[in-house]
């Protein structure tokens, strides 16, 4: 038996094992823009997160960062995902510059993408006619009082159920026209 044949024999997998390899291969192909070292680190992190391996400070910090990335992705996809500043400009029939000025003035909500730093605007802040939800600006101005609160922190405020709002999300109450309750909750959020 040649060396190549011996190596092939070692690599023979059962059906279940081959399925796992195929799933990993598919995932790696989808993220081939990452370096092999980065992918290996991420696979190790995913393994640690899943299996509970690694209890050192650095490992815990990496797991927390990974959870943060997952949560941000989930928040980004809630209620129809997000629009770029160009798409928001089209919806509001204003220039991209005007959109970014409204963002800076706490009249619109967006988060920054990690790599490109491009603003992404959650679609849920607009009604079915493409208008900014009534009262959203008032709440954003209150949230803007806390300089430590970034776009993600504001998104979390709107989408997280609050005991002070009888287990409802601020977004749902704004849609229902209950702005005063949401403003009180926003003030408590920034204090």
Backbone as a printed PyTorch tensor [residue, N CA C, xyz], in Angstrom:
tensor([[[  0.8490,  -1.1730,   0.0000],
         [  0.0000,   0.0000,   0.0000],
         [  0.8980,   1.2410,   0.0000]],

        [[  0.6320,   2.1780,  -0.9100],
         [  1.4340,   3.3900,  -1.0170],
         [  1.0860,   4.3500,   0.1170]],

        [[  1.9230,   5.3810,   0.2850],
         [  1.7010,   6.3900,   1.3250],
         [  0.3880,   7.1300,   1.0880]],

        [[  0.1110,   7.4600,  -0.1650],
         [ -1.1310,   8.1650,  -0.5030],
         [ -2.3380,   7.3040,  -0.1530]],

        [[ -2.2640,   6.0190,  -0.4620],
         [ -3.3770,   5.1160,  -0.1310],
         [ -3.5690,   5.0140,   1.3780]],

        [[ -2.4550,   4.9920,   2.1380],
         [ -2.5490,   4.9400,   3.5990],
         [ -3.2270,   6.2020,   4.1440]],

        [[ -2.8460,   7.3630,   3.5790],
         [ -3.4610,   8.6170,   4.0300],
         [ -4.9480,   8.6370,   3.7090]],

        [[ -5.3360,   8.1610,   2.5370],
         [ -6.7560,   8.0960,   2.1810],
         [ -7.5100,   7.1860,   3.1370]],

        [[ -6.8990,   6.0750,   3.4870],
         [ -7.5220,   5.1180,   4.3940],
         [ -7.7770,   5.7800,   5.7500]],

        [[ -6.7880,   6.5600,   6.2280],
         [ -6.9470,   7.2670,   7.4970],
         [ -8.0900,   8.2770,   7.4330]],

        [[ -8.3090,   8.8650,   6.2530],
         [ -9.3180,   9.9020,   6.0990],
         [-10.7150,   9.3670,   5.8040]],

        [[-10.8520,   8.0660,   5.6720],
         [-12.1750,   7.5160,   5.4150],
         [-13.0760,   7.8170,   6.5970]],

        [[-14.2540,   8.3400,   6.2870],
         [-15.1710,   8.7630,   7.3320],
         [-16.4810,   8.0030,   7.2150]],

        [[-17.1410,   7.8840,   8.3560],
         [-18.4820,   7.3370,   8.3410],
         [-19.4390,   8.3850,   7.7760]],

        [[-20.6630,   7.9860,   7.5230],
         [-21.6580,   8.9000,   6.9350],
         [-21.9010,  10.1110,   7.8230]],

        [[-22.0320,   9.8960,   9.1360],
         [-22.2620,  11.0110,  10.0580],
         [-21.0720,  11.9670,  10.0820]],

        [[-19.8690,  11.3920,  10.0980],
         [-18.6680,  12.2230,  10.1010],
         [-18.5500,  13.0220,   8.8060]],

        [[-18.8680,  12.3940,   7.6880],
         [-18.8010,  13.0930,   6.4050],
         [-19.7940,  14.2470,   6.3610]],

        [[-20.9610,  14.0530,   6.9530],
         [-21.9630,  15.1150,   7.0140],
         [-21.4250,  16.3220,   7.7770]],

        [[-20.7620,  16.0680,   8.9010],
         [-20.1770,  17.1520,   9.6880],
         [-19.0950,  17.8710,   8.8830]],

        [[-18.2260,  17.1030,   8.2250],
         [-17.1750,  17.7050,   7.3980],
         [-17.7930,  18.5590,   6.2950]],

        [[-18.8430,  18.0600,   5.6630],
         [-19.5100,  18.8210,   4.6010],
         [-20.0940,  20.1310,   5.1360]],

        [[-20.6930,  20.0840,   6.3360],
         [-21.2490,  21.3040,   6.9290],
         [-20.1520,  22.3150,   7.2220]],

        [[-19.0470,  21.8410,   7.8120],
         [-17.9270,  22.7420,   8.0880],
         [-17.3650,  23.3150,   6.7850]],

        [[-17.2290,  22.4850,   5.7680],
         [-16.6910,  22.9350,   4.4860],
         [-17.5630,  24.0190,   3.8770]],

        [[-18.8580,  23.8200,   3.9470],
         [-19.7960,  24.8100,   3.4190],
         [-19.6630,  26.1390,   4.1520]],

        [[-19.5710,  26.0830,   5.4570],
         [-19.4190,  27.2850,   6.2690],
         [-18.1090,  28.0040,   5.9550]],

        [[-17.0320,  27.2520,   5.8220],
         [-15.7270,  27.8450,   5.5040],
         [-15.7690,  28.5160,   4.1310]],

        [[-16.4030,  27.8650,   3.1500],
         [-16.5080,  28.4800,   1.8190],
         [-17.2750,  29.8000,   1.8680]],

        [[-18.3210,  29.8730,   2.7090],
         [-19.1110,  31.1070,   2.8160],
         [-18.2980,  32.2410,   3.4320]],

        [[-17.2580,  31.9010,   4.1890],
         [-16.4480,  32.9180,   4.8660],
         [-15.0050,  32.8960,   4.3780]],

        [[-14.8040,  32.5640,   3.1170],
         [-13.4490,  32.4420,   2.5940],
         [-12.7320,  33.7830,   2.4760]],

        [[-13.4440,  34.8950,   2.7200],
         [-12.7770,  36.1920,   2.7310],
         [-11.9050,  36.3630,   3.9850]],

        [[-12.1310,  35.5140,   5.0000],
         [-11.3290,  35.5260,   6.2260],
         [-10.0180,  34.7820,   5.9680]],

        [[ -8.9900,  35.1580,   6.6940],
         [ -7.7210,  34.4450,   6.5700],
         [ -7.8550,  33.0640,   7.2220]],

        [[ -7.0390,  32.1020,   6.7960],
         [ -7.0900,  30.7770,   7.4300],
         [ -6.8520,  30.8390,   8.9430]],

        [[ -5.9720,  31.7140,   9.3810],
         [ -5.7040,  31.8400,  10.8140],
         [ -6.9340,  32.3730,  11.5470]],

        [[ -7.5930,  33.3750,  10.9550],
         [ -8.7950,  33.9380,  11.5790],
         [ -9.8920,  32.8840,  11.6510]],

        [[-10.0600,  32.1130,  10.5750],
         [-11.0680,  31.0540,  10.5780],
         [-10.7660,  30.0090,  11.6400]],

        [[ -9.4940,  29.6370,  11.7540],
         [ -9.1180,  28.6470,  12.7680],
         [ -9.4060,  29.1820,  14.1650]],

        [[ -9.0980,  30.4410,  14.4030],
         [ -9.3810,  31.0530,  15.7110],
         [-10.8760,  31.0580,  15.9870]],

        [[-11.6740,  31.3980,  14.9720],
         [-13.1170,  31.4430,  15.1360],
         [-13.7140,  30.0560,  15.3610]],

        [[-13.1760,  29.0570,  14.6720],
         [-13.6460,  27.6860,  14.8930],
         [-13.3330,  27.2650,  16.3230]],

        [[-12.1300,  27.5950,  16.7860],
         [-11.7690,  27.2760,  18.1750],
         [-12.6800,  27.9770,  19.1680]],

        [[-12.9970,  29.2370,  18.8760],
         [-13.8910,  29.9990,  19.7400],
         [-15.2930,  29.3900,  19.7350]],

        [[-15.7740,  29.0190,  18.5580],
         [-17.0950,  28.3880,  18.4580],
         [-17.1130,  27.0780,  19.2370]],

        [[-16.0510,  26.3190,  19.1250],
         [-15.9620,  25.0620,  19.8670],
         [-15.9900,  25.3310,  21.3700]],

        [[-15.2030,  26.3070,  21.8010],
         [-15.1700,  26.6470,  23.2300],
         [-16.5340,  27.1150,  23.7180]],

        [[-17.1990,  27.9500,  22.9170],
         [-18.5240,  28.4410,  23.3040],
         [-19.5160,  27.3010,  23.4250]],

        [[-19.4430,  26.3790,  22.4980],
         [-20.3900,  25.2740,  22.4620],
         [-20.1030,  24.2450,  23.5390]],

        [[-18.8530,  23.9310,  23.7180],
         [-18.4770,  22.8440,  24.6220],
         [-18.1300,  23.3300,  26.0260]],

        [[-18.0620,  24.6530,  26.2090],
         [-17.7460,  25.1740,  27.5340],
         [-16.2960,  25.0030,  27.9210]],

        [[-15.4230,  24.8630,  26.9370],
         [-14.0020,  24.6500,  27.2050],
         [-13.3260,  26.0040,  27.3820]],

        [[-12.3640,  26.0850,  28.2570],
         [-11.5760,  27.2980,  28.4220],
         [-12.2120,  28.2520,  29.4090]],

        [[-11.5830,  28.4340,  30.5400],
         [-12.1670,  29.2850,  31.5510],
         [-11.3060,  30.4650,  31.9300]],

        [[-10.2330,  30.7020,  31.1910],
         [ -9.3700,  31.8270,  31.5080],
         [-10.0290,  33.1580,  31.1450]],

        [[ -9.4570,  34.2260,  31.6640],
         [ -9.9990,  35.5670,  31.4430],
         [-10.1040,  35.8930,  29.9510]],

        [[ -9.0400,  35.6270,  29.1940],
         [ -9.0540,  35.9310,  27.7650],
         [-10.1100,  35.1210,  27.0240]],

        [[-10.2280,  33.8490,  27.3970],
         [-11.2310,  32.9980,  26.7420],
         [-12.6360,  33.4950,  27.0370]],

        [[-12.8700,  33.8840,  28.2870],
         [-14.1890,  34.4020,  28.6660],
         [-14.4910,  35.6920,  27.9020]],

        [[-13.5020,  36.5360,  27.7700],
         [-13.6850,  37.7850,  27.0360],
         [-13.9900,  37.5070,  25.5670]],

        [[-13.2850,  36.5730,  24.9730],
         [-13.5470,  36.2100,  23.5770],
         [-14.9550,  35.6390,  23.4070]],

        [[-15.3940,  34.8060,  24.3470],
         [-16.7460,  34.2520,  24.2730],
         [-17.7890,  35.3680,  24.3880]],

        [[-17.5330,  36.3190,  25.2690],
         [-18.4590,  37.4470,  25.4250],
         [-18.5230,  38.2710,  24.1450]],

        [[-17.3690,  38.5000,  23.5200],
         [-17.3560,  39.2330,  22.2450],
         [-18.1300,  38.4810,  21.1740]],

        [[-17.9370,  37.1780,  21.1290],
         [-18.6410,  36.3650,  20.1350],
         [-20.1500,  36.4260,  20.3700]],

        [[-20.5680,  36.3510,  21.6340],
         [-22.0060,  36.4670,  21.9320],
         [-22.5260,  37.8300,  21.5010]],

        [[-21.7250,  38.8700,  21.7170],
         [-22.1210,  40.2230,  21.3030],
         [-22.3360,  40.3140,  19.8020]],

        [[-21.4670,  39.6740,  19.0450],
         [-21.6060,  39.6750,  17.5880],
         [-22.8970,  38.9780,  17.1800]],

        [[-23.1980,  37.8630,  17.8230],
         [-24.4200,  37.1250,  17.5130],
         [-25.6460,  37.9670,  17.8410]],

        [[-25.6490,  38.6020,  19.0080],
         [-26.7890,  39.4250,  19.4160],
         [-26.9640,  40.5980,  18.4630]],

        [[-25.8760,  41.2450,  18.0890],
         [-25.9820,  42.3680,  17.1430],
         [-26.5630,  41.9200,  15.8130]],

        [[-26.1490,  40.7520,  15.3500],
         [-26.6920,  40.2290,  14.0870],
         [-28.1850,  39.9810,  14.2160]],

        [[-28.6030,  39.4360,  15.3510],
         [-30.0340,  39.2020,  15.5670],
         [-30.7970,  40.5230,  15.6080]],

        [[-30.2570,  41.5080,  16.3120],
         [-30.9080,  42.8180,  16.3780],
         [-30.9790,  43.4730,  14.9970]],

        [[-29.9380,  43.2800,  14.2010],
         [-29.9010,  43.8780,  12.8620],
         [-30.9820,  43.3200,  11.9500]],

        [[-31.4140,  42.1050,  12.2140],
         [-32.3830,  41.4460,  11.3320],
         [-33.8280,  41.5750,  11.8040]],

        [[-34.0440,  42.1210,  13.0030],
         [-35.3920,  42.2300,  13.5640],
         [-36.2510,  43.1610,  12.7070]],

        [[-37.4860,  42.7830,  12.5080],
         [-38.5000,  43.6300,  11.8670],
         [-38.0820,  44.1260,  10.4830]],

        [[-37.4960,  43.2680,   9.6960],
         [-37.2040,  43.6230,   8.3090],
         [-35.7960,  44.0630,   8.0090]],

        [[-34.9050,  43.9940,   8.9790],
         [-33.5140,  44.3300,   8.7090],
         [-33.2380,  45.8200,   8.7040]],

        [[-32.3530,  46.2350,   7.8350],
         [-31.9120,  47.6360,   7.8370],
         [-31.7470,  48.1580,   6.4130]],

        [[-31.6210,  49.4730,   6.3330],
         [-31.3670,  50.1640,   5.0760],
         [-30.0490,  50.9280,   5.1620]],

        [[-29.4440,  51.1430,   4.0230],
         [-28.2530,  51.9970,   3.9380],
         [-28.7060,  53.4540,   3.9690]],

        [[-27.7700,  54.3600,   4.1260],
         [-28.1210,  55.7860,   4.1180],
         [-28.6920,  56.2010,   2.7580]],

        [[-28.2210,  55.5580,   1.6860],
         [-28.7580,  55.8670,   0.3580],
         [-30.2240,  55.4390,   0.2440]],

        [[-30.5360,  54.2620,   0.7900],
         [-31.9180,  53.7740,   0.7490],
         [-32.8350,  54.6550,   1.5910]],

        [[-32.3510,  55.0980,   2.7510],
         [-33.1510,  55.9860,   3.5930],
         [-33.3640,  57.3150,   2.8740]],

        [[-32.3360,  57.8060,   2.1970],
         [-32.4820,  59.0480,   1.4290],
         [-33.5860,  58.9030,   0.3850]],

        [[-33.6400,  57.7690,  -0.2890],
         [-34.6970,  57.5180,  -1.2740],
         [-36.0750,  57.4770,  -0.6190]],

        [[-36.1660,  56.7970,   0.5200],
         [-37.4530,  56.6660,   1.2160],
         [-37.9600,  58.0260,   1.6800]],

        [[-37.0670,  58.8170,   2.2650],
         [-37.4640,  60.1260,   2.7930],
         [-37.4380,  61.2250,   1.7390]],

        [[-36.9450,  60.8930,   0.5610],
         [-36.8310,  61.8440,  -0.5570],
         [-36.0090,  63.0730,  -0.1640]],

        [[-34.8540,  62.7750,   0.4580],
         [-33.8860,  63.8040,   0.8120],
         [-32.5100,  63.3010,   0.3970]],

        [[-31.4960,  64.1460,   0.5350],
         [-30.1490,  63.7310,   0.1520],
         [-29.5280,  62.8400,   1.2230]],

        [[-28.5050,  62.1110,   0.8350],
         [-27.7670,  61.2730,   1.7870],
         [-27.1460,  62.1500,   2.8700]],

        [[-26.6640,  63.3230,   2.4900],
         [-26.0920,  64.2510,   3.4630],
         [-27.1320,  64.6570,   4.5010]],

        [[-28.3520,  64.9080,   4.0490],
         [-29.4280,  65.2800,   4.9740],
         [-29.7590,  64.1220,   5.9150]],

        [[-29.6990,  62.9010,   5.4090],
         [-29.9420,  61.7240,   6.2520],
         [-28.8860,  61.6680,   7.3490]],

        [[-27.6260,  61.8390,   6.9750],
         [-26.5390,  61.7540,   7.9610],
         [-26.5960,  62.9100,   8.9610]],

        [[-27.0750,  64.0690,   8.5240],
         [-27.2560,  65.1970,   9.4510],
         [-28.3600,  64.8730,  10.4610]],

        [[-29.4410,  64.2330,   9.9970],
         [-30.5130,  63.8310,  10.9150],
         [-30.0150,  62.7870,  11.9080]],

        [[-29.1630,  61.9040,  11.4430],
         [-28.5820,  60.9110,  12.3380],
         [-27.7510,  61.6080,  13.4150]],

        [[-26.9130,  62.5500,  13.0190],
         [-26.0580,  63.2740,  13.9660],
         [-26.8870,  64.0890,  14.9590]],

        [[-28.0790,  64.5370,  14.5380],
         [-28.9560,  65.3450,  15.3960],
         [-29.9190,  64.4910,  16.2190]],

        [[-29.6940,  63.1750,  16.2510],
         [-30.5580,  62.2430,  16.9900],
         [-32.0040,  62.2690,  16.4990]],

        [[-32.1910,  62.4430,  15.1950],
         [-33.5310,  62.3970,  14.6140],
         [-33.7820,  61.0850,  13.8900]],

        [[-32.7210,  60.3250,  13.6630],
         [-32.8010,  58.9830,  13.0780],
         [-31.8830,  58.0700,  13.8780]],

        [[-32.1410,  56.7950,  13.7740],
         [-31.3560,  55.8030,  14.5030],
         [-30.5860,  54.9390,  13.5140]],

        [[-29.3220,  54.7040,  13.8310],
         [-28.4890,  53.8180,  13.0050],
         [-27.3610,  53.2690,  13.8650]],

        [[-26.8020,  52.1840,  13.3950],
         [-25.5740,  51.6620,  13.9850],
         [-24.5280,  51.7030,  12.8950]],

        [[-23.2800,  51.5670,  13.2900],
         [-22.1730,  51.5660,  12.3330],
         [-21.7010,  50.1420,  12.1180]],

        [[-21.5330,  49.7860,  10.8400],
         [-20.9740,  48.4720,  10.5230],
         [-19.5280,  48.4460,  10.9740]],

        [[-19.0890,  47.2990,  11.4340],
         [-17.7550,  47.2070,  12.0010],
         [-16.6530,  47.4720,  10.9780]],

        [[-16.7430,  46.8460,   9.8390],
         [-15.6480,  46.9600,   8.8700],
         [-15.6470,  48.2970,   8.1270]],

        [[-16.7600,  48.6520,   7.5550],
         [-16.8040,  49.8300,   6.6840],
         [-17.2080,  51.1070,   7.4140]],

        [[-17.7090,  50.9550,   8.6500],
         [-18.1990,  52.0820,   9.4390],
         [-19.3880,  52.7710,   8.7710]],

        [[-20.0160,  52.1080,   7.8090],
         [-21.1910,  52.6590,   7.1350],
         [-22.3870,  52.5830,   8.0720]],

        [[-23.2430,  53.5860,   8.0140],
         [-24.4390,  53.6110,   8.8600],
         [-25.4960,  52.6740,   8.2860]],

        [[-26.1370,  51.9160,   9.1650],
         [-27.2550,  51.0430,   8.8050],
         [-28.4490,  51.4650,   9.6660]],

        [[-29.5630,  51.7310,   9.0170],
         [-30.7540,  52.2610,   9.6670],
         [-31.8100,  51.1630,   9.7930]],

        [[-32.2320,  50.8300,  11.0300],
         [-33.2570,  49.8020,  11.1630],
         [-34.5460,  50.2210,  10.4520]],

        [[-35.1020,  49.3090,   9.6960],
         [-36.3200,  49.6100,   8.9320],
         [-37.5130,  49.8660,   9.8470]],

        [[-37.4990,  49.3010,  11.0340],
         [-38.6510,  49.4300,  11.9200],
         [-38.8800,  50.8520,  12.4120]],

        [[-37.9360,  51.7590,  12.2150],
         [-38.1500,  53.1390,  12.6600],
         [-39.0030,  53.9450,  11.6740]],

        [[-39.4000,  53.2870,  10.5790],
         [-40.2490,  53.9270,   9.5700],
         [-41.6060,  53.2300,   9.5410]],

        [[-42.6580,  53.9990,   9.2950],
         [-43.9780,  53.3760,   9.1850],
         [-44.1760,  52.8250,   7.7790]],

        [[-45.3380,  52.2860,   7.5100],
         [-45.5990,  51.6360,   6.2130],
         [-45.6030,  52.6230,   5.0540]],

        [[-45.6800,  53.9230,   5.3620],
         [-45.6540,  54.9480,   4.3050],
         [-44.2620,  55.5410,   4.1030]],

        [[-43.2760,  55.0270,   4.8650],
         [-41.9070,  55.5150,   4.7250],
         [-41.6080,  56.7330,   5.5750]],

        [[-42.4840,  57.0690,   6.4960],
         [-42.2380,  58.1990,   7.3970],
         [-41.5920,  57.6930,   8.6820]],

        [[-40.7910,  58.5500,   9.2990],
         [-40.2050,  58.2010,  10.5890],
         [-41.3520,  58.0780,  11.5870]],

        [[-41.3050,  57.0400,  12.4180],
         [-42.3600,  56.8390,  13.4170],
         [-42.5510,  58.0950,  14.2630]],

        [[-43.7890,  58.4630,  14.4580],
         [-44.1250,  59.6370,  15.2580],
         [-43.6200,  59.4290,  16.6890]],

        [[-42.8630,  60.3810,  17.1810],
         [-42.3430,  60.3220,  18.5360],
         [-40.9420,  59.7440,  18.6450]],

        [[-40.4710,  59.0920,  17.6070],
         [-39.1450,  58.4760,  17.6590],
         [-38.0650,  59.5200,  17.9460]],

        [[-38.1720,  60.6780,  17.2940],
         [-37.1610,  61.7280,  17.5020],
         [-37.0940,  62.1520,  18.9610]],

        [[-38.2720,  62.2630,  19.6130],
         [-38.3030,  62.6760,  21.0200],
         [-37.5230,  61.6870,  21.8870]],

        [[-37.7330,  60.4120,  21.6370],
         [-37.0460,  59.3820,  22.4140],
         [-35.5510,  59.3850,  22.0950]],

        [[-35.2000,  59.5430,  20.8230],
         [-33.7830,  59.5620,  20.4470],
         [-33.0420,  60.7350,  21.0820]],

        [[-33.7090,  61.8600,  21.2210],
         [-33.0730,  63.0170,  21.8670],
         [-32.7800,  62.6990,  23.3300]],

        [[-33.7080,  62.0260,  23.9990],
         [-33.4780,  61.6260,  25.3920],
         [-32.3160,  60.6350,  25.4650]],

        [[-32.3370,  59.6160,  24.6050],
         [-31.2620,  58.6250,  24.6090],
         [-29.9170,  59.2590,  24.2660]],

        [[-29.9310,  60.3110,  23.4570],
         [-28.7080,  60.9980,  23.0640],
         [-28.0320,  61.7420,  24.2010]],

        [[-28.7230,  61.8810,  25.3360],
         [-28.1320,  62.5490,  26.5000],
         [-26.9810,  61.7370,  27.0870]],

        [[-27.0030,  60.4360,  26.8710],
         [-25.9350,  59.5760,  27.3690],
         [-24.9270,  59.3570,  26.2400]],

        [[-23.8100,  60.0370,  26.2980],
         [-22.7990,  59.9790,  25.2330],
         [-22.1720,  58.5810,  25.0980]],

        [[-22.2760,  57.7730,  26.1590],
         [-21.7150,  56.4220,  26.1080],
         [-22.5960,  55.4730,  25.3140]],

        [[-23.8270,  55.8600,  25.0600],
         [-24.7970,  54.9900,  24.4070],
         [-24.6300,  55.0860,  22.8910]],

        [[-24.1860,  54.0010,  22.2830],
         [-24.0100,  53.9960,  20.8280],
         [-25.2980,  53.5460,  20.1490]],

        [[-25.2440,  53.4080,  18.8370],
         [-26.4150,  52.9900,  18.0730],
         [-26.9740,  51.6560,  18.5300]],

        [[-26.0780,  50.7110,  18.8410],
         [-26.5360,  49.3990,  19.2950],
         [-27.2720,  49.4880,  20.6220]],

        [[-26.7780,  50.3350,  21.5210],
         [-27.4450,  50.5250,  22.8050],
         [-28.8420,  51.1010,  22.6310]],

        [[-28.9840,  52.0090,  21.6660],
         [-30.2990,  52.5950,  21.3840],
         [-31.2260,  51.5660,  20.7460]],

        [[-30.6990,  50.7850,  19.8240],
         [-31.4970,  49.7250,  19.1990],
         [-31.9980,  48.7650,  20.2770]],

        [[-31.1030,  48.3880,  21.1760],
         [-31.4730,  47.4780,  22.2550],
         [-32.5820,  48.0810,  23.1100]],

        [[-32.5090,  49.3780,  23.3910],
         [-33.5680,  50.0210,  24.1720],
         [-34.9300,  49.8170,  23.5140]],

        [[-35.0210,  50.0580,  22.2280],
         [-36.3130,  49.9710,  21.5270],
         [-36.8420,  48.5470,  21.3980]],

        [[-35.9590,  47.5740,  21.3210],
         [-36.3870,  46.2090,  21.0150],
         [-36.4780,  45.2840,  22.2300]],

        [[-36.0010,  45.7360,  23.3620],
         [-35.9960,  44.8810,  24.5480],
         [-37.2620,  45.1200,  25.3720]],

        [[-37.9090,  44.0220,  25.7450],
         [-39.0820,  44.1330,  26.6120],
         [-38.6420,  44.6930,  27.9560]],

        [[-39.4490,  45.6220,  28.4890],
         [-39.0780,  46.3030,  29.7330],
         [-40.1220,  46.0410,  30.8140]],

        [[-39.6910,  45.6030,  31.9860],
         [-40.6380,  45.4240,  33.0950],
         [-41.3870,  46.7200,  33.4200]],

        [[-40.6940,  47.8640,  33.2930],
         [-41.3310,  49.1510,  33.5940],
         [-42.4270,  49.5010,  32.5880]],

        [[-42.4650,  48.8040,  31.4770],
         [-43.4960,  49.0170,  30.4490],
         [-44.4140,  47.7940,  30.3670]],

        [[-44.5980,  47.1410,  31.5070],
         [-45.4420,  45.9400,  31.5820],
         [-45.0080,  44.8560,  30.6060]],

        [[-43.6840,  44.7030,  30.4650],
         [-43.1500,  43.6450,  29.6150],
         [-43.2380,  43.9330,  28.1230]],

        [[-43.5570,  45.1470,  27.7630],
         [-43.6610,  45.5050,  26.3470],
         [-42.3720,  46.1760,  25.8720]],

        [[-42.1870,  46.1810,  24.5590],
         [-41.0330,  46.8560,  23.9680],
         [-41.3790,  48.3260,  23.7330]],

        [[-40.4410,  49.2390,  23.9440],
         [-40.6870,  50.6460,  23.6300],
         [-41.1570,  50.8450,  22.1850]],

        [[-40.6280,  50.0770,  21.2450],
         [-41.0450,  50.1960,  19.8520],
         [-42.5470,  49.9600,  19.7070]],

        [[-43.0680,  48.9400,  20.3750],
         [-44.4940,  48.6300,  20.2770],
         [-45.3450,  49.7560,  20.8620]],

        [[-44.8730,  50.3450,  21.9570],
         [-45.6300,  51.4340,  22.5810],
         [-45.6030,  52.6950,  21.7250]],

        [[-44.4880,  52.9590,  21.0680],
         [-44.4430,  54.1150,  20.1580],
         [-45.4520,  53.9160,  19.0360]],

        [[-45.4820,  52.7140,  18.4890],
         [-46.4450,  52.4210,  17.4220],
         [-47.8850,  52.5830,  17.9020]],

        [[-48.1040,  52.3080,  19.1900],
         [-49.4510,  52.4260,  19.7590],
         [-49.7590,  53.8510,  20.2040]],

        [[-48.8170,  54.7730,  19.9980],
         [-49.0360,  56.1720,  20.3570],
         [-48.8350,  56.4860,  21.8220]],

        [[-48.1580,  55.6140,  22.5600],
         [-47.9410,  55.8170,  23.9910],
         [-46.5470,  56.3930,  24.2290]],

        [[-46.3230,  57.5540,  23.6830],
         [-45.0080,  58.1780,  23.6880],
         [-44.5530,  58.5740,  25.0860]],

        [[-45.4530,  59.0750,  25.8980],
         [-45.0620,  59.5480,  27.2280],
         [-44.4360,  58.4290,  28.0510]],

        [[-45.0220,  57.2420,  28.0010],
         [-44.4790,  56.0960,  28.7340],
         [-43.0710,  55.7560,  28.2410]],

        [[-42.8830,  55.8090,  26.9380],
         [-41.5800,  55.4720,  26.3590],
         [-40.5430,  56.5320,  26.7400]],

        [[-40.9470,  57.7830,  26.7560],
         [-40.0160,  58.8580,  27.1590],
         [-39.5630,  58.6820,  28.6000]],

        [[-40.4920,  58.2980,  29.4900],
         [-40.1070,  58.0420,  30.8840],
         [-39.1110,  56.8890,  30.9680]],

        [[-39.3750,  55.8260,  30.2090],
         [-38.4780,  54.6740,  30.2010],
         [-37.1160,  55.0540,  29.6310]],

        [[-37.0980,  55.8980,  28.6050],
         [-35.8260,  56.3380,  28.0080],
         [-35.0280,  57.1540,  29.0030]],

        [[-35.7150,  58.0240,  29.7650],
         [-35.0200,  58.8300,  30.7560],
         [-34.3870,  57.9460,  31.8290]],

        [[-35.1060,  56.9280,  32.2510],
         [-34.5630,  55.9870,  33.2390],
         [-33.3900,  55.1970,  32.6450]],

        [[-33.4460,  54.9020,  31.3630],
         [-32.4000,  54.1320,  30.6840],
         [-31.0770,  54.8710,  30.6550]],

        [[-31.1250,  56.1990,  30.5240],
         [-29.8960,  56.9830,  30.4260],
         [-29.3870,  57.4780,  31.7810]],

        [[-30.1760,  57.3190,  32.8270],
         [-29.7400,  57.8040,  34.1480],
         [-28.9070,  56.7800,  34.8710]]])
